[in-house]
Amino acid sequence: MMILHRSLVIFFLFILCSTLSSLALPLCSDSRAPLEGNSTSSFCPYKGKTCCDTKEDSNLNKQFQSMNISDKACASVVKSILCSRCDPFSSELFRDHSDQLSVPILCSNTSSANSTKDFCSETWETCQNISISGSLFAPSLQGQAGAPMNTNASKLFDLWQSKTDFCSAFASSNETICFSGEPVTLNDTTPEKPPPGLCLEKIGNGSYLNMVPHPDGSNRAFFSTQPGVVFLAGLPDQDSGGVLDVDPSSPFVDLTDEVHFDTSFGMMGMAFHPKFAQNGRFFASFNCDKSKWPGCTGRCSCNSDVNCDPSKITPDSGSQPCQFQTVIAEYSANGTSSDPSKAKNAKPTEVRRIFTMGLPFTSHHAGQILFGPSDGYLYFMMGDGGGGADPYNFSQNKKSLLGKIMRLDVDNIPSASDISKRGLWGNYSIPKDNPFREDKELEPEIWAVGLRNPWRCSFDSSRPSYFMCADVGQDTYEEVDLITKGGNYGWRVYEGPELFQPESSPGGNTSAKSINTIFPVMGYNHSEVDSSGKSASITGGYFYRSETDPCIDGMYLYADLYGNGVWAGIETPADSGNFVSHRITFSCASDSPMKCDDSPGTSGLSLGYIFSFGEDNNKDIYLLTSNGVYRVVRPSRCNLTCSKENSTVARRNPGPSVSPSSSSSSCYMHMNGFHGILVSLSLILLALLV
């Protein structure tokens, strides 16, 4: 009986997760973001965003004309169904993203979706006795068994025995989005109210650049420093009064012998394989100096393929072009424990070098890595390489990997000959559905282009299609982008929503008309946070999915590096991809387990520099700052009024304390020592972000 109950729980959790992960987002059926329509006189009259370019629109027109539909009413219905391919929500309308499906999910009288219109019945009644050459409605085209396709003329009545059978194939009663014959619209436009503020508690003194929850689902997380030290820490339960349980004298792994650590260099990212609990594989992204370590050497990103001559580049630090490299290396915890979940440490010896690339300048390296929650591929965020205003236009250069987001398959390692043949930068393969895999003009590793210095990206844990990246601005604007397959985010044609004019451009320019720019969904002007207009640099965060603070549920939290503010992005309407940002106050809980830092001469809370956000396995959100580690807690602990708060639900009962080596770790102690001090001093000078 216990096994049955457990199975039922797992089943319902799976259903819930599947439902949450399928919520709508404006995406085309090939998973790309919709584009701005160029003409209202096209065959498919989608104004604003559309999934059809001129060529696709023309092809749909030709297909429609070949059908020879004599009845005007039926022709109008069929045209609207054909044009649903252009709908900004076509990814949802053609749910399995299959090009084999000819008809989207039609709204019916049983639909609990975006329309109450019974369009499926209307289609049947309007067209059932009308001849349609090359009909869209053949059972075989919708993945159904039925009458064979008549390549000449056919009527719905010839293909389906009844309206019930027809709507069983083309309609659904439980879809979030369905097609009603008109462009999809989302009904709920009432915006959520901004939260009353953010209540924080301080639980650690260390300064970290990355936080990754333990893949085994336990109440533990890995924290890494810029010099290259990774710690495994137990996380305190909410309301327990505990602090981080981490031993500064016993790191999980110390990579400082490989990592080149300086103001804008160091260990920039870490990622643990989704099956780490079984295979012990984890990855580090860092910078190295080839003048000090021969194993550091890789191909220079300034090369003939991108029309760049290394001899003409003078890095701003006086170093040589590509003296410094960006690296992704693989390590293993298998050698220290038979069960990777119980490993307290790992050997700092590379199992495999995944990626190495020389950097032209000494800033804008980005370097975050993370695994996609749906596809299991490794995403690698890369800045434009620096140099001030991307002088060589690397971000828009189709042959450069600078200013890009890459997507790599690290589970299928090709042979050395295949790597050389494909021109890859290391030991990985290219996912089959990467947008430019077969495009000879672009590098196959690329997932998205046109970034300046993406500083902290995350997938929404409830909706994996929402991939958010904060991108650091140049002179005026800090932005948050909703990253989609093959998207171009504009830099350096644009900085945020405005055209950008570089002072010099030895690498040439890209015209605004030549690219389909996807503009930021959130952001802020430098003048909003700093009177000088200079001290601003964005730090990306997470969608808040914990039940601890229900008044920020579903909002996207992000901040300014210099502590100039924290923002909550509210999506309006829900699942539309449209956001409104609100700058929110933050304060320290009076019962914080560690004393918070007060601003000099004020009564407010000073976070110092906000380097990163983190998320644990309970979906609670952390702020990694120069003043320590903070966590979002119940609003009432800061005397903030949240009508949704239910203390009996939000309060978690503390579990039994065990050591961090246990998969159910929940005992606590805070970190002190020279690592935290050293990193605090270095990160204050994070030149890569400005």
C-alpha positions in Angstrom: 0.0 0.0 0.0 2.9 2.4 0.8 4.4 1.7 -2.6 1.1 2.4 -4.3 0.7 5.7 -2.4 4.2 6.7 -3.3 3.6 5.8 -7.0 0.4 7.9 -7.0 2.3 10.9 -5.5 5.0 10.6 -8.1 2.4 10.3 -10.9 0.5 13.4 -9.8 3.8 15.3 -9.4 4.7 14.3 -12.9 1.3 15.5 -14.2 1.7 18.8 -12.4 5.2 19.4 -13.7 4.1 18.5 -17.2 1.2 20.9 -16.9 3.3 23.7 -15.6 6.1 23.2 -18.2 3.6 23.5 -21.1 2.3 26.9 -20.2 2.2 29.3 -23.2 4.9 31.6 -24.5 5.0 33.4 -27.8 7.0 30.9 -29.8 6.9 29.6 -33.4 6.4 26.0 -34.2 10.2 25.6 -34.7 10.8 27.0 -31.2 12.0 30.4 -32.5 10.7 33.7 -31.3 8.1 35.5 -33.5 9.3 38.4 -35.6 7.9 41.9 -36.3 5.6 41.7 -39.3 6.8 44.0 -42.2 3.5 44.3 -44.1 -0.2 44.3 -43.4 -1.0 43.5 -47.1 0.4 40.0 -46.9 -1.7 36.9 -47.3 -1.7 36.2 -43.6 -2.6 39.5 -42.0 -0.8 39.2 -38.7 0.0 42.6 -37.3 3.0 43.1 -35.0 4.6 39.8 -34.1 4.4 36.9 -36.6 6.0 33.6 -37.2 6.0 34.0 -41.0 8.5 35.9 -43.1 7.7 37.0 -46.6 8.7 33.6 -48.2 6.6 31.6 -45.8 3.6 33.9 -46.3 3.9 33.5 -50.0 4.1 29.7 -49.7 1.0 29.6 -47.7 -0.8 31.8 -50.3 0.3 29.3 -53.0 -1.0 26.4 -51.0 -4.3 28.1 -50.4 -4.8 28.9 -54.1 -4.0 25.3 -55.1 -7.0 24.1 -53.0 -9.5 25.6 -55.4 -12.2 26.2 -52.7 -15.3 27.5 -54.4 -17.3 28.4 -51.3 -16.3 31.8 -49.8 -17.2 30.9 -46.2 -15.2 27.6 -46.3 -12.3 29.4 -48.0 -12.2 32.0 -45.2 -12.1 29.2 -42.6 -9.4 27.3 -44.3 -7.3 30.4 -44.9 -7.4 31.2 -41.2 -6.3 27.7 -40.3 -3.5 27.8 -42.8 -2.4 31.2 -41.4 -2.3 29.8 -37.8 1.3 28.8 -38.7 2.1 32.5 -38.5 0.5 33.0 -35.1 3.0 34.1 -32.4 1.7 31.2 -30.3 2.0 28.6 -33.1 4.3 26.5 -30.8 1.4 26.0 -28.5 -1.2 25.5 -31.3 1.0 22.8 -32.9 1.9 21.4 -29.6 4.3 18.7 -30.6 6.2 21.2 -32.8 5.7 18.8 -35.7 5.7 19.9 -39.3 3.6 16.9 -40.1 0.5 18.4 -38.4 -1.6 20.3 -40.9 -4.2 21.8 -38.5 -3.7 23.5 -35.1 -5.6 22.6 -31.9 -9.1 23.9 -32.7 -11.2 25.4 -29.9 -14.4 23.4 -29.2 -17.3 23.9 -26.9 -15.5 21.8 -24.3 -12.3 23.9 -24.4 -11.3 25.5 -21.2 -8.8 27.6 -23.1 -8.3 31.1 -24.5 -11.6 31.0 -26.4 -15.2 29.8 -25.8 -15.9 29.8 -29.5 -16.7 26.3 -30.9 -14.5 26.8 -34.0 -14.1 23.1 -34.6 -17.9 22.7 -35.1 -17.9 25.8 -37.2 -15.2 24.4 -39.4 -17.1 21.1 -39.9 -20.5 22.7 -40.6 -19.0 25.2 -43.0 -16.8 22.9 -45.0 -18.2 19.4 -44.6 -19.7 19.3 -48.1 -17.2 21.5 -49.9 -14.5 20.1 -52.2 -10.9 20.9 -51.1 -8.0 19.9 -53.3 -5.1 18.6 -51.2 -7.2 18.9 -48.1 -5.5 19.8 -44.7 -8.0 17.6 -42.9 -6.8 14.1 -44.0 -6.5 11.8 -41.0 -2.9 10.9 -42.0 -1.9 14.5 -41.9 -3.0 14.8 -38.3 -1.3 11.6 -37.1 -4.7 9.7 -37.3 -5.7 6.5 -38.9 -8.6 6.9 -41.4 -9.5 7.1 -45.0 -6.6 7.4 -47.4 -5.7 10.8 -48.6 -7.5 11.8 -51.9 -4.9 13.9 -53.8 -7.7 15.4 -55.9 -10.7 16.9 -54.3 -12.1 15.8 -50.9 -14.8 16.8 -48.5 -14.7 16.5 -44.8 -17.6 14.1 -45.0 -15.5 11.9 -47.2 -12.6 11.8 -44.7 -14.5 11.7 -41.4 -17.6 9.8 -40.4 -19.0 12.5 -38.2 -18.4 15.9 -36.5 -17.6 14.0 -33.3 -14.8 12.0 -35.0 -13.5 15.2 -36.7 -13.3 17.2 -33.5 -11.9 14.3 -31.6 -8.9 14.6 -33.9 -8.6 18.3 -34.2 -9.9 19.7 -30.9 -8.9 19.3 -27.3 -10.6 20.0 -24.0 -7.6 20.6 -21.9 -5.2 22.9 -23.8 -4.0 26.3 -22.5 -4.1 27.6 -26.1 -6.4 26.7 -29.0 -7.3 28.3 -32.3 -10.6 30.1 -32.8 -10.1 31.3 -36.3 -8.5 34.5 -35.1 -5.0 35.4 -33.7 -4.5 34.0 -30.2 -5.1 36.5 -27.5 -4.7 36.1 -23.7 -7.6 37.3 -21.8 -6.3 38.2 -18.3 -4.7 41.6 -18.7 -5.0 42.6 -15.0 -1.5 43.1 -13.7 -0.3 41.6 -10.5 0.3 44.2 -7.8 4.0 45.0 -7.0 5.1 43.2 -3.8 5.3 45.2 -0.6 9.0 44.6 -0.5 11.6 41.8 -0.1 12.4 40.4 3.3 15.9 38.9 3.6 17.9 37.0 6.2 21.7 36.7 6.2 23.0 33.1 6.5 26.6 33.3 5.4 29.7 35.6 5.3 31.4 34.2 2.3 31.5 36.0 -1.1 30.6 33.6 -3.9 30.1 33.9 -7.7 28.0 30.8 -8.3 25.4 28.7 -6.4 24.1 25.4 -7.8 21.7 23.2 -5.9 22.8 19.6 -5.4 21.4 17.5 -8.3 20.3 14.7 -5.9 17.5 17.0 -4.6 18.8 17.3 -1.1 18.9 20.4 1.0 22.5 21.2 -0.1 24.2 23.4 -2.6 27.6 24.0 -4.2 29.1 27.5 -3.9 32.1 28.6 -5.9 34.5 31.5 -5.5 36.2 33.5 -8.3 39.7 32.1 -7.5 38.3 28.6 -8.2 37.3 27.0 -4.9 34.1 25.1 -4.7 32.4 24.3 -1.4 29.5 22.0 -0.6 27.2 23.5 2.0 24.2 22.4 3.9 21.3 24.9 3.7 19.2 25.8 6.7 15.5 25.3 6.7 13.3 28.4 6.5 12.6 29.8 10.0 15.2 27.5 11.6 17.6 30.2 12.7 20.4 28.3 11.1 23.2 29.4 8.8 25.2 27.8 6.0 26.9 24.6 7.0 30.2 24.7 5.2 33.8 24.0 6.3 36.2 26.5 4.8 39.1 24.2 5.4 37.6 21.3 3.4 36.4 22.4 0.0 34.6 20.1 -2.4 37.3 20.8 -5.0 40.1 23.4 -5.4 40.9 24.4 -8.9 43.1 27.4 -8.1 46.1 25.8 -9.8 44.4 25.9 -13.2 42.3 29.1 -12.8 43.8 32.5 -13.6 42.4 34.8 -11.0 42.5 38.6 -11.4 40.0 41.4 -11.3 38.1 40.3 -14.4 39.3 36.7 -14.6 38.6 33.6 -12.6 36.1 30.7 -12.3 33.0 32.1 -13.8 30.6 29.1 -13.8 30.0 25.6 -12.7 27.4 23.0 -13.7 26.6 19.5 -12.4 25.4 16.9 -14.8 21.7 16.1 -14.4 22.7 12.5 -13.6 25.5 13.6 -11.2 24.1 11.4 -8.5 24.8 8.4 -10.7 27.8 9.4 -12.8 29.6 12.0 -10.7 30.3 14.3 -13.7 30.6 18.1 -13.1 32.0 21.0 -15.1 33.8 24.2 -14.4 34.1 27.3 -16.6 37.1 29.5 -16.0 39.9 31.6 -17.4 43.5 30.5 -17.7 46.9 32.1 -18.7 48.8 30.2 -21.4 52.0 32.0 -20.5 51.9 30.2 -17.2 50.3 27.0 -18.1 50.9 25.2 -21.4 47.8 23.2 -21.0 45.8 26.3 -21.3 46.4 26.9 -25.0 43.5 27.0 -27.5 42.6 28.6 -30.8 42.4 32.4 -30.7 38.9 33.9 -31.2 40.6 36.7 -33.2 41.4 34.8 -36.5 41.1 34.9 -40.2 37.6 33.3 -40.2 36.2 36.4 -38.4 38.5 38.9 -40.3 40.5 39.7 -37.3 44.3 40.0 -37.1 45.7 39.3 -33.6 48.8 41.3 -34.3 46.7 44.4 -34.6 44.9 44.0 -31.2 46.4 45.5 -28.1 44.6 44.2 -25.0 44.0 46.9 -22.4 46.1 45.2 -19.7 49.3 45.1 -21.8 49.0 41.4 -22.3 49.2 39.6 -25.6 46.1 38.8 -27.7 44.6 35.4 -26.5 47.2 35.1 -23.7 44.1 34.5 -21.6 41.7 31.7 -22.5 38.1 30.7 -21.6 37.8 27.0 -20.7 35.2 24.5 -19.9 36.6 21.4 -18.2 35.0 18.2 -16.9 35.8 16.7 -13.6 34.5 13.7 -11.6 33.5 12.9 -8.0 33.6 9.2 -8.7 37.2 8.8 -7.5 36.4 9.9 -3.9 33.2 8.0 -3.3 31.4 5.0 -4.7 28.2 7.0 -4.4 28.6 10.6 -6.0 25.7 11.9 -3.8 27.8 11.2 -0.7 31.1 12.6 -2.1 32.5 15.2 0.2 35.2 16.3 -2.3 36.5 15.6 -5.8 39.9 15.4 -7.4 41.0 18.6 -9.2 42.2 16.6 -12.2 40.5 17.2 -15.5 38.7 14.2 -17.0 38.3 16.0 -20.3 38.8 19.5 -21.7 35.4 20.4 -23.2 36.2 23.8 -24.7 39.1 26.2 -25.0 39.1 29.6 -26.8 41.6 32.5 -26.7 40.2 35.9 -25.6 41.1 39.0 -27.7 40.8 41.5 -24.8 40.6 41.3 -21.0 36.9 41.8 -20.2 33.4 40.7 -21.1 34.0 37.0 -20.7 30.7 36.1 -19.2 31.3 32.3 -18.7 28.3 30.9 -17.0 27.4 27.3 -17.8 24.2 25.4 -17.0 22.2 22.4 -18.2 18.9 22.8 -19.9 16.2 21.3 -17.7 14.3 19.8 -20.7 17.0 18.8 -23.1 20.0 18.0 -20.9 22.4 20.0 -23.1 25.0 22.4 -21.8 24.4 26.1 -22.4 27.5 28.3 -22.4 27.2 32.1 -22.1 29.9 34.1 -23.8 30.5 37.9 -23.9 31.7 39.9 -26.8 35.4 39.7 -25.7 35.7 43.3 -24.5 37.7 46.1 -26.1 35.0 48.7 -25.5 31.9 48.7 -27.7 32.9 45.4 -29.4 35.1 47.1 -32.0 35.4 44.0 -34.2 31.7 43.5 -34.1 32.2 39.9 -32.8 28.6 39.7 -31.4 27.1 40.0 -34.9 29.9 38.1 -36.7 28.4 34.8 -37.9 31.7 33.0 -37.6 32.6 34.2 -34.1 31.5 32.5 -30.9 32.0 35.8 -29.0 28.8 37.6 -27.9 26.8 34.3 -28.2 25.0 31.7 -26.2 26.2 28.2 -27.2 24.5 24.8 -26.8 26.7 21.8 -26.5 26.1 18.0 -26.3 28.7 16.8 -23.7 27.2 13.3 -23.5 28.2 12.3 -27.1 31.9 13.0 -27.4 33.1 12.8 -31.0 36.4 11.3 -32.2 39.5 13.5 -32.6 39.2 13.3 -36.4 35.5 14.3 -36.3 36.4 17.3 -34.0 39.0 18.4 -36.5 36.7 17.8 -39.5 33.9 19.8 -38.0 36.2 22.6 -36.8 34.9 22.3 -33.2 36.6 24.0 -30.3 36.8 20.9 -28.1 35.3 17.7 -27.0 31.6 17.9 -27.6 29.1 17.3 -30.4 26.3 19.6 -31.8 22.7 18.9 -30.8 20.7 17.9 -33.9 18.1 20.7 -33.3 20.6 23.6 -32.9 19.3 26.4 -35.1 22.5 26.8 -37.2 23.6 23.2 -37.4 23.1 23.0 -41.2 23.7 26.7 -41.8 27.3 27.1 -43.3 27.3 30.8 -42.6 27.0 30.4 -38.8 28.8 28.3 -36.3 26.8 25.2 -35.3 27.4 25.7 -31.6 25.4 28.9 -31.5 22.0 29.0 -29.9 21.5 32.8 -29.8 23.5 35.8 -31.0 23.9 39.5 -30.3 24.8 39.6 -26.6 27.3 42.0 -25.0 28.1 40.3 -21.7 25.4 38.0 -20.4 25.7 38.1 -16.7 23.6 35.4 -15.1 20.9 33.4 -17.0 18.3 30.9 -15.7 15.5 28.7 -16.8 12.2 29.1 -15.1 11.8 25.9 -13.0 8.1 25.8 -13.7 8.3 26.7 -17.4 11.5 25.5 -19.1 10.7 27.4 -22.3 11.3 30.7 -20.4 15.1 31.1 -20.6 16.1 34.5 -19.2 19.4 36.3 -19.5 20.6 39.6 -18.1 22.9 41.4 -20.5 25.2 44.1 -19.3 24.9 47.4 -21.1 27.6 49.8 -22.5 26.6 53.4 -21.8 23.0 53.7 -21.0 20.9 50.6 -20.7 20.9 47.3 -18.8 18.6 44.6 -20.2 16.9 41.3 -19.5 16.3 39.1 -22.6 13.9 36.2 -23.1 16.2 33.8 -25.0 14.8 31.7 -27.8 16.3 29.4 -30.4 18.2 31.3 -33.0 17.3 34.7 -31.5 19.4 37.9 -32.3 19.4 40.3 -29.3 20.8 43.2 -31.2 24.2 44.2 -29.7 26.0 46.2 -31.0 23.5 47.4 -33.5 21.4 48.2 -30.5 22.0 48.8 -26.8 18.7 47.8 -25.2 15.9 49.4 -27.3 18.0 52.2 -28.8 20.4 52.2 -31.8 24.1 52.2 -30.8 26.8 54.2 -32.6 30.3 52.9 -31.9 33.2 55.4 -31.9 35.4 53.1 -34.0 34.7 50.0 -35.9 37.7 48.3 -37.4 35.6 45.1 -37.7 32.9 46.7 -39.7 29.2 47.3 -38.9 25.9 45.5 -39.1 22.8 47.4 -40.4 19.6 47.3 -38.3 17.6 46.3 -41.4 19.8 43.2 -41.9 18.8 41.5 -38.7 15.6 40.6 -36.9 16.3 42.0 -33.5 14.6 40.7 -30.4 14.3 43.5 -27.9 14.6 43.3 -24.1 11.6 42.3 -22.1 12.9 44.2 -19.0 15.7 46.5 -18.0 16.6 50.0 -16.7 18.4 53.1 -17.7 21.7 54.0 -16.0 20.3 57.4 -15.2 17.5 55.7 -13.1 20.0 54.3 -10.6 23.1 56.5 -10.7 23.3 60.3 -11.2 26.6 59.9 -13.1 25.0 57.5 -15.5 28.0 55.2 -15.2 27.7 52.9 -12.1 25.2 50.4 -13.4 25.6 46.8 -14.3 22.8 44.2 -14.3 22.8 40.9 -12.4 20.3 38.4 -13.7 18.1 36.3 -11.3 15.3 33.8 -11.3 11.5 33.5 -11.5 10.4 33.1 -7.9 8.7 29.7 -7.4 9.0 29.1 -3.7 5.9 29.2 -1.5 7.8 31.2 1.2 6.8 34.6 -0.1 3.5 34.2 -2.1 3.4 37.9 -2.9 6.3 37.5 -5.4 5.2 34.2 -6.8 5.9 34.0 -10.5 7.8 37.3 -10.6 11.3 37.5 -12.1 13.8 39.0 -9.7 17.0 40.8 -10.9 19.3 43.4 -9.5 22.1 45.9 -10.1 25.6 44.8 -9.4 26.4 48.0 -7.5 23.5 47.5 -5.1 21.5 50.3 -6.8 18.3 48.3 -6.7 16.4 45.1 -7.0 13.5 44.7 -9.4 10.5 42.3 -9.8 9.3 41.7 -13.3 5.6 40.9 -13.6 4.3 39.2 -16.7 1.1 40.8 -18.0 -1.0 39.0 -19.3 0.3 35.8 -17.7 2.3 33.6 -20.2 2.4 36.4 -22.8 6.1 37.2 -22.7 5.3 40.8 -21.9 6.7 42.2 -18.6 6.4 45.2 -16.4 9.2 45.9 -14.0 8.9 47.4 -10.5 11.8 48.5 -8.4 11.2 47.0 -4.9 12.6 47.8 -1.5 14.5 45.2 0.5 15.1 44.9 4.3 16.6 42.5 6.8 14.5 40.3 9.1 14.8 41.4 12.7 15.5 37.8 13.7 18.1 37.2 11.0 20.5 34.4 12.2 23.4 36.7 11.2 23.5 40.4 11.7 22.8 42.2 8.4 25.0 45.1 7.2 23.5 48.5 7.6 24.1 51.3 5.1 26.5 53.9 6.5 24.5 56.8 8.1 21.2 55.2 7.2 18.8 52.6 8.7 18.6 50.7 5.5 20.1 47.4 4.5 23.3 47.4 2.5 24.0 44.3 0.3 27.2 45.7 -1.1 27.8 44.3 -4.6 25.2 41.8 -5.8 27.2 39.3 -7.8 24.7 36.6 -8.4 21.4 35.0 -7.5 21.0 31.4 -6.5 18.1 28.9 -6.2 17.9 25.8 -4.1 15.9 22.6 -4.5 13.0 24.1 -2.5 13.0 27.0 -5.1 14.0 29.5 -2.4 16.1 32.4 -3.8 19.5 33.6 -2.5 21.5 36.7 -3.2 25.3 36.3 -3.4 26.8 39.6 -2.4 30.1 41.1 -1.3 28.5 41.4 2.2 27.6 37.7 2.4 24.8 35.3 1.4 21.2 36.4 1.9 18.0 34.5 1.4 14.4 35.6 0.7 12.2 34.8 3.7 8.6 35.4 4.8 7.4 39.0 4.4 6.0 39.1 8.0 9.5 38.6 9.4 10.2 42.2 8.1 6.7 43.4 9.2 5.7 43.5 5.5 2.0 42.9 4.8 1.3 40.2 2.3 -2.3 39.2 2.2 -1.4 35.9 0.6 1.0 34.8 3.3 -0.1 31.9 5.3 2.4 31.3 8.0 1.3 27.7 8.6 2.1 26.9 4.9 5.1 29.1 4.4 6.8 27.9 7.6 8.7 24.7 7.1 9.3 22.4 10.0 13.0 22.0 10.6 14.2 18.4 10.0 16.9 16.5 11.9 20.4 17.8 11.6 22.9 15.8 9.7 26.3 16.5 8.2 26.7 18.0 4.6 28.0 14.6 3.5 24.5 13.2 3.8 22.0 13.6 1.0 19.5 15.0 3.4 21.8 17.6 4.9 20.2 20.3 7.0 22.6 21.3 9.7 24.3 24.6 9.7 27.4 26.7 10.4 28.7 29.8 8.7 31.8 30.3 6.7 34.6 32.6 7.7 38.2 32.9 6.5 40.5 34.3 3.9 38.6 33.0 0.9 35.6 35.2 1.5 37.7 38.3 2.2 39.9 37.7 -0.9 36.9 37.2 -3.2 35.1 40.2 -1.8 38.1 42.5 -2.6 38.5 41.0 -6.1 34.8 41.0 -7.1 34.4 44.7 -6.2 36.7 45.3 -9.2 34.7 43.1 -11.6 35.8 44.9 -14.7 34.2 42.3 -16.9 30.8 43.6 -16.0 31.3 47.2 -16.9 
